[in-house]
Amino acid sequence: MNKLRIAVQKSGRLNEDSMRILKDIGISIDNGKDQLKAAARDFPVEVFYLRNGDIPQYLQDGVVDAAIIGENVLIEKGNNIEFVERLGFSKCKVSIAVPKESKASSLKDLACKRIATSYPETVKKFLTAQNIEANLHIINGSVEIAPNIGLADGICDIVSSGSTLFKNGLKEIEVLLKSEAVLAVSPEISAERKAIL
């Protein structure tokens, strides 16, 4: 029997809620510690536990048929992969922030300045749409520290509660997009697996 292959984040913000939503719809997963793939007992589904940033490529290549993923990651790395449903959890924003003492109050104020981010494609698209040029510094993780160590004039990162910005002496000046967990579908999904989905 054909099984739907669905990816979820191996660990992190989305994992717990992703597993809860599968359980709530009646899909029981037997997953041992550090297991990267597990089959459902009562439904034709296999769950793959993957690094969040790798999931869009697995969708693109048809290695998995669907995924529960943050819309922000899909926008950044998904090459226009479509999603079929918003899932209502892990809500956040992708925002531009600057030091509290900065005179910058909008993205235009960062023209020709340095912006540190883990979301370069998202920022490039937004800057292009606004006809603004800036220098991007790509950082994977701990982006908030960049202005404090002189690496950047501002940052672009995900913001949930805003506490990380506050702790690092930053203020939000622009929201690029709002995001939440979505159910994304591979462009390579077969008709049979799409029916299971």
GROMACS elastic network, one bead per residue, 0.5 to 0.9 nm:
[ bonds ]
;  ai    aj funct       b0    kb
    1    44     6  0.75625   500
    2    44     6  0.69615   500
    2    45     6  0.86506   500
    2   192     6  0.74561   500
    2   193     6  0.69871   500
    2   196     6  0.89779   500
    3    39     6  0.89043   500
    3    43     6  0.83773   500
    3    46     6  0.64483   500
    3   192     6  0.89702   500
    3   193     6  0.67920   500
    3   196     6  0.79462   500
    4    44     6  0.61696   500
    4    46     6  0.61510   500
    4    47     6  0.84106   500
    4    64     6  0.79753   500
    4    65     6  0.63712   500
    4    66     6  0.78093   500
    4   192     6  0.87955   500
    4   193     6  0.53852   500
    4   194     6  0.79475   500
    4   196     6  0.65434   500
    4   197     6  0.69360   500
    5    44     6  0.88128   500
    5    45     6  0.59187   500
    5    47     6  0.59876   500
    5    48     6  0.70587   500
    5    63     6  0.79569   500
    5    64     6  0.50004   500
    5    65     6  0.52109   500
    5    66     6  0.65330   500
    5    67     6  0.83668   500
    5   193     6  0.83548   500
    6    45     6  0.71572   500
    6    46     6  0.62329   500
    6    48     6  0.60676   500
    6    49     6  0.87923   500
    6    64     6  0.57727   500
    6    65     6  0.58875   500
    6    67     6  0.51017   500
    6    68     6  0.76365   500
    7    10     6  0.87011   500
    7    46     6  0.84773   500
    7    47     6  0.56992   500
    7    49     6  0.59596   500
    7    50     6  0.65683   500
    7    55     6  0.69525   500
    7    58     6  0.85637   500
    7    59     6  0.86076   500
    7    64     6  0.64318   500
    7    65     6  0.80042   500
    7    66     6  0.63254   500
    7    68     6  0.64051   500
    7    69     6  0.82641   500
    8    11     6  0.86599   500
    8    14     6  0.76669   500
    8    15     6  0.64431   500
    8    18     6  0.66929   500
    8    19     6  0.80502   500
    8    47     6  0.70362   500
    8    48     6  0.62451   500
    8    49     6  0.52898   500
    8    50     6  0.62523   500
    8    51     6  0.83353   500
    8    52     6  0.76930   500
    8    55     6  0.80130   500
    8    67     6  0.58804   500
    8    68     6  0.53928   500
    8    69     6  0.68907   500
    9    12     6  0.67962   500
    9    13     6  0.81851   500
    9    14     6  0.61011   500
    9    15     6  0.51582   500
    9    16     6  0.89227   500
    9    18     6  0.80195   500
    9    48     6  0.83798   500
    9    49     6  0.56725   500
    9    50     6  0.52956   500
    9    51     6  0.57888   500
    9    52     6  0.51726   500
    9    53     6  0.89313   500
    9    55     6  0.80243   500
    9    67     6  0.87056   500
    9    68     6  0.75743   500
    9    69     6  0.72426   500
   10    14     6  0.86419   500
   10    15     6  0.63223   500
   10    34     6  0.88881   500
   10    36     6  0.77075   500
   10    48     6  0.80812   500
   10    51     6  0.57184   500
   10    52     6  0.72789   500
   11    14     6  0.74026   500
   11    15     6  0.54640   500
   11    16     6  0.80929   500
   11    49     6  0.80512   500
   11    50     6  0.82096   500
   11    51     6  0.76278   500
   11    52     6  0.83487   500
   12    15     6  0.57279   500
   12    16     6  0.78971   500
   12    52     6  0.85245   500
   13    16     6  0.71609   500
   13    17     6  0.79482   500
   13    90     6  0.69982   500
   14    17     6  0.56956   500
   14    18     6  0.58781   500
   14    19     6  0.86130   500
   14    52     6  0.88855   500
   14    68     6  0.79746   500
   14    69     6  0.73096   500
   14    70     6  0.76802   500
   14    89     6  0.82694   500
   14    90     6  0.65441   500
   14   181     6  0.74303   500
   15    18     6  0.51551   500
   15    19     6  0.62301   500
   15    20     6  0.86025   500
   15    49     6  0.87513   500
   15    68     6  0.89165   500
   16    19     6  0.53137   500
   16    20     6  0.61902   500
   16    21     6  0.87462   500
   17    21     6  0.60999   500
   17    22     6  0.86508   500
   17    89     6  0.73430   500
   17    90     6  0.81449   500
   18    21     6  0.52657   500
   18    22     6  0.64322   500
   18    23     6  0.87208   500
   18    68     6  0.65915   500
   18    69     6  0.87526   500
   18    89     6  0.89852   500
   18   181     6  0.86142   500
   19    22     6  0.51899   500
   19    23     6  0.62052   500
   19    24     6  0.86002   500
   19    29     6  0.84326   500
   20    23     6  0.50098   500
   20    24     6  0.59975   500
   20    25     6  0.87309   500
   21    25     6  0.64207   500
   21    26     6  0.88032   500
   21    27     6  0.87640   500
   21    87     6  0.87126   500
   22    25     6  0.54062   500
   22    26     6  0.65705   500
   22    27     6  0.52957   500
   22    28     6  0.73802   500
   22    29     6  0.84581   500
   23    26     6  0.50907   500
   23    28     6  0.57061   500
   23    29     6  0.78425   500
   24    27     6  0.73346   500
   26    42     6  0.80939   500
   26    43     6  0.84289   500
   27    40     6  0.62397   500
   27    41     6  0.75114   500
   27    42     6  0.65161   500
   27    43     6  0.63338   500
   27    45     6  0.81625   500
   28    39     6  0.86220   500
   28    40     6  0.54236   500
   28    41     6  0.58805   500
   28    42     6  0.66653   500
   28    43     6  0.80566   500
   29    38     6  0.65877   500
   29    39     6  0.61871   500
   29    41     6  0.63935   500
   29    42     6  0.86816   500
   29    46     6  0.84906   500
   29    47     6  0.78840   500
   30    38     6  0.63158   500
   30    39     6  0.68194   500
   30    40     6  0.66903   500
   30    41     6  0.72936   500
   31    34     6  0.83242   500
   31    35     6  0.63177   500
   31    36     6  0.85020   500
   31    37     6  0.77830   500
   31    38     6  0.56597   500
   31    39     6  0.81020   500
   32    35     6  0.54954   500
   32    36     6  0.89551   500
   32    38     6  0.83077   500
   33    36     6  0.88278   500
   34    49     6  0.89831   500
   35    38     6  0.70452   500
   35    48     6  0.88383   500
   35    49     6  0.76720   500
   36    47     6  0.81735   500
   36    48     6  0.57536   500
   36    50     6  0.70901   500
   37    46     6  0.68231   500
   37    47     6  0.55859   500
   37    49     6  0.61174   500
   37    50     6  0.89609   500
   38    45     6  0.86551   500
   38    46     6  0.56086   500
   38    47     6  0.52727   500
   38    48     6  0.67042   500
   38    49     6  0.84027   500
   39    43     6  0.85113   500
   39    44     6  0.78993   500
   39    45     6  0.60110   500
   39    47     6  0.61851   500
   39    48     6  0.89089   500
   40    43     6  0.56593   500
   40    44     6  0.67290   500
   40    45     6  0.55024   500
   40    46     6  0.60761   500
   40    47     6  0.76215   500
   41    44     6  0.81699   500
   41    45     6  0.85352   500
   42    45     6  0.85169   500
   43    46     6  0.88285   500
   44   196     6  0.75712   500
   45   196     6  0.84543   500
   48    64     6  0.79045   500
   48    67     6  0.89624   500
   49    52     6  0.89878   500
   50    53     6  0.84342   500
   50    54     6  0.68626   500
   50    55     6  0.65473   500
   51    54     6  0.53832   500
   51    55     6  0.66218   500
   52    55     6  0.55365   500
   52    56     6  0.81778   500
   52    69     6  0.72589   500
   52    70     6  0.84503   500
   52    73     6  0.77795   500
   53    56     6  0.69307   500
   53    57     6  0.83063   500
   53    73     6  0.68773   500
   53    74     6  0.89254   500
   53    77     6  0.75959   500
   54    57     6  0.56594   500
   54    58     6  0.65878   500
   54    59     6  0.89831   500
   54    77     6  0.86863   500
   55    58     6  0.51043   500
   55    59     6  0.62397   500
   55    60     6  0.86183   500
   55    64     6  0.84469   500
   55    67     6  0.73297   500
   55    69     6  0.77193   500
   55    73     6  0.88374   500
   55    74     6  0.86391   500
   55    77     6  0.88916   500
   55    78     6  0.85949   500
   56    59     6  0.50653   500
   56    60     6  0.60803   500
   56    61     6  0.86340   500
   56    67     6  0.85024   500
   56    69     6  0.85864   500
   56    73     6  0.77763   500
   56    74     6  0.63349   500
   56    77     6  0.60526   500
   56    79     6  0.80349   500
   56    81     6  0.77328   500
   56   184     6  0.89027   500
   56   186     6  0.86775   500
   57    61     6  0.60737   500
   57    62     6  0.84607   500
   57    63     6  0.85230   500
   57    77     6  0.77011   500
   57    78     6  0.71324   500
   57    79     6  0.88841   500
   58    61     6  0.52212   500
   58    62     6  0.60731   500
   58    63     6  0.50519   500
   58    64     6  0.58053   500
   58    65     6  0.85570   500
   58   186     6  0.82500   500
   59    62     6  0.51371   500
   59    63     6  0.62121   500
   59    64     6  0.54084   500
   59    65     6  0.63405   500
   59    66     6  0.66979   500
   59    67     6  0.74940   500
   59    78     6  0.82198   500
   59    81     6  0.78456   500
   59   184     6  0.81435   500
   59   185     6  0.69086   500
   59   187     6  0.73808   500
   59   188     6  0.78472   500
   59   189     6  0.88881   500
   60    63     6  0.78291   500
   60    64     6  0.85126   500
   60    78     6  0.74423   500
   60    79     6  0.78880   500
   60    81     6  0.72485   500
   60   185     6  0.89739   500
   60   186     6  0.58697   500
   60   187     6  0.65580   500
   60   188     6  0.73035   500
   61    64     6  0.78610   500
   61   186     6  0.77659   500
   61   187     6  0.83779   500
   61   188     6  0.72016   500
   62    65     6  0.60817   500
   62    66     6  0.88903   500
   62   186     6  0.58791   500
   62   187     6  0.71839   500
   62   188     6  0.50028   500
   62   189     6  0.65993   500
   63   186     6  0.85363   500
   63   188     6  0.86649   500
   64    67     6  0.74091   500
   64   185     6  0.85835   500
   64   186     6  0.69707   500
   64   188     6  0.88448   500
   64   189     6  0.81494   500
   65   184     6  0.85561   500
   65   185     6  0.59501   500
   65   186     6  0.50644   500
   65   187     6  0.81953   500
   65   188     6  0.72489   500
   65   189     6  0.52680   500
   65   190     6  0.81528   500
   65   193     6  0.74359   500
   65   194     6  0.80815   500
   65   197     6  0.87341   500
   66    83     6  0.88235   500
   66   183     6  0.68152   500
   66   184     6  0.54458   500
   66   186     6  0.57593   500
   66   189     6  0.80433   500
   66   197     6  0.80918   500
   67    83     6  0.89468   500
   67   182     6  0.79724   500
   67   183     6  0.56461   500
   67   184     6  0.52056   500
   67   185     6  0.65914   500
   67   186     6  0.82869   500
   68    87     6  0.84910   500
   68   181     6  0.64340   500
   68   182     6  0.56450   500
   68   184     6  0.63652   500
   69    72     6  0.84279   500
   69    73     6  0.70782   500
   69    74     6  0.71217   500
   69   180     6  0.82821   500
   69   181     6  0.53375   500
   69   182     6  0.55786   500
   69   183     6  0.66177   500
   69   184     6  0.70221   500
   70    73     6  0.53911   500
   70    74     6  0.65078   500
   70    75     6  0.88029   500
   70    90     6  0.74434   500
   70    91     6  0.84843   500
   70   179     6  0.67336   500
   70   180     6  0.55506   500
   70   182     6  0.60454   500
   70   183     6  0.87632   500
   71    75     6  0.61168   500
   71    76     6  0.85751   500
   71    83     6  0.84853   500
   71    86     6  0.86362   500
   71   178     6  0.84726   500
   71   179     6  0.52890   500
   71   180     6  0.56907   500
   71   181     6  0.59028   500
   71   182     6  0.59415   500
   71   183     6  0.88753   500
   71   184     6  0.86600   500
   72    75     6  0.51186   500
   72    76     6  0.61786   500
   72    77     6  0.86498   500
   72    92     6  0.86548   500
   72    93     6  0.82313   500
   72    94     6  0.73368   500
   72   119     6  0.86664   500
   72   122     6  0.84429   500
   72   158     6  0.83533   500
   72   177     6  0.79074   500
   72   178     6  0.78321   500
   72   179     6  0.56029   500
   72   180     6  0.75466   500
   72   181     6  0.86584   500
   73    76     6  0.50087   500
   73    77     6  0.59137   500
   73    78     6  0.71263   500
   73   119     6  0.83598   500
   74    77     6  0.54018   500
   74    79     6  0.77295   500
   74    80     6  0.77038   500
   74    81     6  0.70199   500
   74    82     6  0.84993   500
   74    83     6  0.88417   500
   74   182     6  0.89646   500
   74   184     6  0.82012   500
   75    78     6  0.56500   500
   75    79     6  0.74123   500
   75    80     6  0.71055   500
   75    81     6  0.82798   500
   75   121     6  0.83159   500
   75   122     6  0.69015   500
   76    79     6  0.79029   500
   76   119     6  0.61754   500
   76   120     6  0.75957   500
   76   121     6  0.56026   500
   76   122     6  0.54428   500
   76   123     6  0.89500   500
   77    80     6  0.84443   500
   77    81     6  0.89861   500
   77   119     6  0.88705   500
   77   121     6  0.77881   500
   77   122     6  0.89338   500
   78    81     6  0.52196   500
   78    82     6  0.84091   500
   81   184     6  0.70606   500
   81   185     6  0.69911   500
   81   186     6  0.68421   500
   81   187     6  0.69751   500
   82   183     6  0.87518   500
   82   184     6  0.58176   500
   82   185     6  0.60958   500
   82   186     6  0.77081   500
   82   187     6  0.79404   500
   83    86     6  0.77546   500
   83   182     6  0.63307   500
   83   183     6  0.53942   500
   83   185     6  0.57193   500
   83   186     6  0.88265   500
   84   182     6  0.74898   500
   84   183     6  0.57878   500
   84   184     6  0.60645   500
   84   185     6  0.70102   500
   85   181     6  0.88667   500
   85   182     6  0.56659   500
   85   183     6  0.52928   500
   85   184     6  0.75205   500
   86    89     6  0.84836   500
   86   180     6  0.70130   500
   86   181     6  0.62771   500
   86   183     6  0.65109   500
   87    90     6  0.86442   500
   87   180     6  0.71293   500
   87   181     6  0.54268   500
   87   182     6  0.52592   500
   87   183     6  0.69939   500
   88    91     6  0.71424   500
   88   180     6  0.63589   500
   88   181     6  0.65268   500
   88   182     6  0.79449   500
   89   180     6  0.58603   500
   89   181     6  0.57122   500
   89   182     6  0.86575   500
   90   160     6  0.82645   500
   90   179     6  0.79066   500
   90   180     6  0.51432   500
   90   181     6  0.56704   500
   91   160     6  0.68479   500
   91   178     6  0.75013   500
   91   179     6  0.55907   500
   91   181     6  0.69938   500
   92   158     6  0.63787   500
   92   159     6  0.55547   500
   92   161     6  0.79558   500
   92   177     6  0.87642   500
   92   178     6  0.60276   500
   92   179     6  0.52656   500
   92   180     6  0.62295   500
   93   157     6  0.81159   500
   93   158     6  0.54299   500
   93   159     6  0.51416   500
   93   160     6  0.65012   500
   93   175     6  0.66000   500
   93   176     6  0.74199   500
   93   177     6  0.57495   500
   93   179     6  0.56961   500
   93   180     6  0.84782   500
   94   119     6  0.86367   500
   94   122     6  0.88398   500
   94   156     6  0.67212   500
   94   157     6  0.54095   500
   94   159     6  0.61330   500
   94   160     6  0.89439   500
   94   174     6  0.87608   500
   94   175     6  0.60312   500
   94   176     6  0.55396   500
   94   177     6  0.53837   500
   94   178     6  0.63799   500
   94   179     6  0.75134   500
   95   155     6  0.80153   500
   95   156     6  0.53660   500
   95   157     6  0.56687   500
   95   158     6  0.62050   500
   95   159     6  0.65805   500
   95   172     6  0.65642   500
   95   173     6  0.74763   500
   95   174     6  0.55965   500
   95   176     6  0.54925   500
   95   177     6  0.72487   500
   95   178     6  0.87634   500
   96   106     6  0.85876   500
   96   107     6  0.73673   500
   96   115     6  0.85318   500
   96   154     6  0.68807   500
   96   155     6  0.55365   500
   96   157     6  0.67866   500
   96   158     6  0.89143   500
   96   171     6  0.84953   500
   96   172     6  0.58527   500
   96   173     6  0.58098   500
   96   174     6  0.50843   500
   96   175     6  0.63361   500
   96   176     6  0.73304   500
   97   100     6  0.87599   500
   97   144     6  0.86897   500
   97   154     6  0.56175   500
   97   155     6  0.53318   500
   97   156     6  0.63665   500
   97   157     6  0.80728   500
   97   165     6  0.77140   500
   97   170     6  0.60205   500
   97   171     6  0.52000   500
   97   173     6  0.54690   500
   97   174     6  0.70866   500
   97   175     6  0.89917   500
   98   101     6  0.82089   500
   98   102     6  0.63641   500
   98   103     6  0.88789   500
   98   104     6  0.71895   500
   98   105     6  0.85036   500
   98   147     6  0.74172   500
   98   153     6  0.65659   500
   98   155     6  0.64464   500
   98   169     6  0.84065   500
   98   170     6  0.52594   500
   98   171     6  0.55179   500
   98   172     6  0.66306   500
   98   173     6  0.71516   500
   99   102     6  0.52877   500
   99   103     6  0.88297   500
   99   104     6  0.87949   500
   99   147     6  0.68355   500
   99   148     6  0.79067   500
   99   153     6  0.77845   500
   99   154     6  0.71104   500
   99   165     6  0.89920   500
   99   168     6  0.81821   500
   99   169     6  0.57501   500
   99   171     6  0.60827   500
   99   172     6  0.88938   500
  100   103     6  0.83440   500
  100   166     6  0.89025   500
  100   169     6  0.57579   500
  100   170     6  0.50241   500
  100   171     6  0.53216   500
  100   172     6  0.88324   500
  101   104     6  0.87884   500
  101   169     6  0.85029   500
  101   170     6  0.84335   500
  101   171     6  0.88746   500
  102   105     6  0.80013   500
  102   153     6  0.85399   500
  102   170     6  0.89774   500
  102   171     6  0.88921   500
  103   109     6  0.81891   500
  104   107     6  0.76929   500
  104   108     6  0.82305   500
  104   109     6  0.50994   500
  104   110     6  0.69249   500
  104   173     6  0.77766   500
  105   108     6  0.82471   500
  105   109     6  0.66129   500
  105   110     6  0.89491   500
  105   172     6  0.86476   500
  105   173     6  0.55479   500
  105   174     6  0.82024   500
  106   109     6  0.55357   500
  106   110     6  0.74527   500
  106   173     6  0.54126   500
  106   174     6  0.61421   500
  107   110     6  0.53701   500
  107   111     6  0.72205   500
  107   127     6  0.83927   500
  107   130     6  0.87507   500
  107   132     6  0.81755   500
  107   173     6  0.71368   500
  107   174     6  0.64116   500
  108   111     6  0.54494   500
  108   130     6  0.83099   500
  108   132     6  0.67164   500
  109   112     6  0.87092   500
  109   113     6  0.82816   500
  110   113     6  0.50259   500
  110   114     6  0.73733   500
  110   115     6  0.78316   500
  110   132     6  0.83320   500
  110   133     6  0.83840   500
  110   134     6  0.67794   500
  110   153     6  0.75070   500
  110   154     6  0.74937   500
  111   114     6  0.84644   500
  111   132     6  0.57201   500
  111   133     6  0.54260   500
  111   134     6  0.52306   500
  111   135     6  0.85401   500
  112   132     6  0.79460   500
  112   133     6  0.56112   500
  112   135     6  0.63761   500
  113   133     6  0.82105   500
  113   134     6  0.52714   500
  113   135     6  0.59603   500
  113   136     6  0.85451   500
  113   152     6  0.76656   500
  113   153     6  0.62463   500
  113   154     6  0.80382   500
  114   134     6  0.60889   500
  114   136     6  0.58506   500
  114   137     6  0.69869   500
  114   151     6  0.76252   500
  114   153     6  0.52009   500
  114   154     6  0.65469   500
  114   155     6  0.82824   500
  115   134     6  0.69877   500
  115   135     6  0.61219   500
  115   137     6  0.60390   500
  115   138     6  0.85227   500
  115   146     6  0.86618   500
  115   147     6  0.87405   500
  115   151     6  0.85142   500
  115   152     6  0.53530   500
  115   153     6  0.59930   500
  115   156     6  0.68565   500
  116   119     6  0.89037   500
  116   120     6  0.86490   500
  116   135     6  0.84800   500
  116   136     6  0.58184   500
  116   138     6  0.58663   500
  116   139     6  0.64546   500
  116   143     6  0.63418   500
  116   144     6  0.83673   500
  116   146     6  0.64965   500
  116   147     6  0.81944   500
  116   151     6  0.75869   500
  116   152     6  0.57879   500
  116   153     6  0.79854   500
  116   154     6  0.64504   500
  116   156     6  0.63406   500
  116   157     6  0.84906   500
  117   120     6  0.61567   500
  117   123     6  0.80386   500
  117   136     6  0.71322   500
  117   137     6  0.63095   500
  117   138     6  0.52210   500
  117   139     6  0.56159   500
  117   140     6  0.76071   500
  117   141     6  0.85496   500
  117   143     6  0.61187   500
  117   144     6  0.88929   500
  117   154     6  0.89080   500
  117   155     6  0.57307   500
  117   157     6  0.60182   500
  118   121     6  0.89950   500
  118   137     6  0.85392   500
  118   138     6  0.56625   500
  118   139     6  0.52382   500
  118   140     6  0.52713   500
  118   141     6  0.68811   500
  118   143     6  0.72329   500
  118   156     6  0.74422   500
  118   157     6  0.66830   500
  119   122     6  0.54834   500
  119   123     6  0.62586   500
  119   124     6  0.86816   500
  119   138     6  0.76340   500
  119   139     6  0.86774   500
  119   140     6  0.89072   500
  119   156     6  0.71570   500
  119   157     6  0.70451   500
  119   158     6  0.89677   500
  120   123     6  0.51385   500
  120   124     6  0.59711   500
  120   125     6  0.85856   500
  120   136     6  0.70837   500
  120   137     6  0.82061   500
  120   138     6  0.65412   500
  120   156     6  0.86938   500
  121   124     6  0.50865   500
  121   125     6  0.61703   500
  121   126     6  0.85797   500
  122   125     6  0.53374   500
  122   126     6  0.62693   500
  122   127     6  0.86537   500
  122   176     6  0.81972   500
  123   126     6  0.51017   500
  123   127     6  0.59790   500
  123   128     6  0.84369   500
  123   136     6  0.84539   500
  123   156     6  0.73935   500
  123   176     6  0.79061   500
  124   127     6  0.51309   500
  124   128     6  0.59883   500
  124   129     6  0.85165   500
  124   133     6  0.87685   500
  124   134     6  0.88441   500
  124   136     6  0.84777   500
  125   128     6  0.51771   500
  125   129     6  0.61720   500
  125   130     6  0.86781   500
  126   129     6  0.51300   500
  126   130     6  0.62622   500
  126   131     6  0.85543   500
  126   132     6  0.86289   500
  126   176     6  0.69863   500
  127   130     6  0.50613   500
  127   131     6  0.59347   500
  127   132     6  0.50365   500
  127   133     6  0.64959   500
  127   134     6  0.77689   500
  128   132     6  0.61329   500
  128   133     6  0.74646   500
  129   132     6  0.78501   500
  130   133     6  0.89194   500
  135   152     6  0.89278   500
  136   152     6  0.85970   500
  137   151     6  0.81043   500
  137   152     6  0.75710   500
  138   143     6  0.88291   500
  139   142     6  0.76399   500
  139   143     6  0.62152   500
  139   146     6  0.88501   500
  140   143     6  0.71848   500
  141   144     6  0.84541   500
  142   145     6  0.61030   500
  142   146     6  0.78934   500
  143   146     6  0.56942   500
  143   147     6  0.86247   500
  143   155     6  0.67065   500
  143   156     6  0.78389   500
  143   157     6  0.70290   500
  144   147     6  0.71000   500
  144   148     6  0.80212   500
  144   154     6  0.87208   500
  144   155     6  0.67168   500
  144   156     6  0.86204   500
  144   157     6  0.79065   500
  144   164     6  0.76067   500
  144   165     6  0.68687   500
  144   168     6  0.64645   500
  144   169     6  0.89574   500
  144   170     6  0.78707   500
  145   148     6  0.53463   500
  145   149     6  0.64502   500
  145   150     6  0.88657   500
  145   151     6  0.85489   500
  145   155     6  0.89689   500
  145   168     6  0.68631   500
  146   149     6  0.54741   500
  146   150     6  0.63427   500
  146   151     6  0.50053   500
  146   152     6  0.54640   500
  146   153     6  0.79694   500
  146   154     6  0.77137   500
  146   155     6  0.73291   500
  147   150     6  0.51737   500
  147   151     6  0.57507   500
  147   153     6  0.54788   500
  147   154     6  0.60616   500
  147   155     6  0.74662   500
  147   170     6  0.86970   500
  148   151     6  0.76473   500
  148   152     6  0.81904   500
  148   153     6  0.89512   500
  148   168     6  0.79122   500
  148   169     6  0.84548   500
  149   152     6  0.79705   500
  150   153     6  0.74961   500
  152   155     6  0.71017   500
  154   170     6  0.86849   500
  156   176     6  0.87370   500
  158   179     6  0.89979   500
  159   162     6  0.56067   500
  159   163     6  0.84374   500
  159   164     6  0.78725   500
  159   165     6  0.78275   500
  159   172     6  0.89557   500
  160   163     6  0.80191   500
  160   164     6  0.87137   500
  161   164     6  0.77993   500
  161   165     6  0.88769   500
  162   165     6  0.53595   500
  162   166     6  0.63179   500
  162   167     6  0.87865   500
  162   171     6  0.87453   500
  162   172     6  0.84324   500
  163   167     6  0.60531   500
  163   168     6  0.85836   500
  164   167     6  0.51286   500
  164   168     6  0.62535   500
  164   169     6  0.87072   500
  164   170     6  0.84376   500
  165   168     6  0.52251   500
  165   169     6  0.62394   500
  165   171     6  0.64204   500
  165   172     6  0.77327   500
  166   169     6  0.51985   500
  166   170     6  0.56921   500
  166   171     6  0.70353   500
  167   170     6  0.76505   500
  172   175     6  0.76782   500
  175   178     6  0.75038   500
  179   182     6  0.87560   500
  185   188     6  0.84245   500
  185   189     6  0.72685   500
  185   194     6  0.87886   500
  186   189     6  0.54116   500
  187   190     6  0.89076   500
  189   192     6  0.83213   500
  189   193     6  0.64562   500
  189   194     6  0.63261   500
  190   193     6  0.53002   500
  190   194     6  0.60507   500
  190   195     6  0.86524   500
  191   195     6  0.62380   500
  191   196     6  0.88436   500
  192   195     6  0.52126   500
  192   196     6  0.66643   500
  192   197     6  0.88889   500
  193   196     6  0.50137   500
  193   197     6  0.62452   500
